[in-house]
């Protein structure tokens, strides 16, 4: 490995540690955000199924 690979590896490990600590500190907010994101994903999947169904019916 060259120097840039080692530096990128170390920066990645530090960012993972900081992110995990932030998730632990703000856990209730993270849970709320994940619930909201799940709702958004379900909504988008429903919209895609609706559009797909309309396109199939038109043929």
C-alpha positions in Angstrom: 0.0 0.0 0.0 1.1 3.5 -0.6 0.8 6.5 1.8 -2.5 7.7 0.4 -4.1 4.3 0.9 -3.0 4.2 4.6 -4.1 7.8 5.1 -7.6 7.0 3.6 -7.9 3.9 5.8 -7.1 5.9 8.9 -9.4 8.7 8.0 -12.2 6.1 7.3 -11.7 4.5 10.7 -11.8 7.8 12.5 -15.0 8.8 10.7 -16.6 5.5 11.5 -15.7 6.0 15.2 -17.1 9.5 15.2 -20.2 8.4 13.4 -20.9 5.6 15.8 -20.4 7.9 18.8 -22.8 10.4 17.3 -25.4 7.7 16.7 -25.0 6.5 20.3 -25.3 10.1 21.7 -28.4 11.0 19.5 -30.0 7.5 19.5 -33.6 8.6 20.0 -33.3 11.1 17.1 -31.7 8.5 15.0 -34.5 6.0 15.7 -37.1 8.7 14.7 -35.2 9.5 11.5 -35.0 5.9 10.6 -38.7 5.5 11.1 -39.3 8.5 8.9 -37.0 7.1 6.2 -38.8 3.8 6.2 -42.1 5.7 5.7 -40.6 7.6 2.8 -39.2 4.4 1.2 -42.6 2.7 1.4 -44.3 5.8 -0.1 -41.9 5.9 -3.0 -42.3 2.2 -3.6 -46.0 2.6 -3.6 -45.8 5.5 -6.1 -43.5 3.4 -8.4 -46.0 0.4 -8.2 -48.8 2.8 -9.1 -47.0 4.3 -12.1 -45.9 0.8 -13.2 -49.6 -0.4 -13.0 -50.8 2.6 -15.0 -48.2 1.9 -17.7 -49.2 -1.7 -17.9 -52.9 -0.9 -18.1 -52.3 1.6 -20.9 -50.8 -1.1 -23.2 
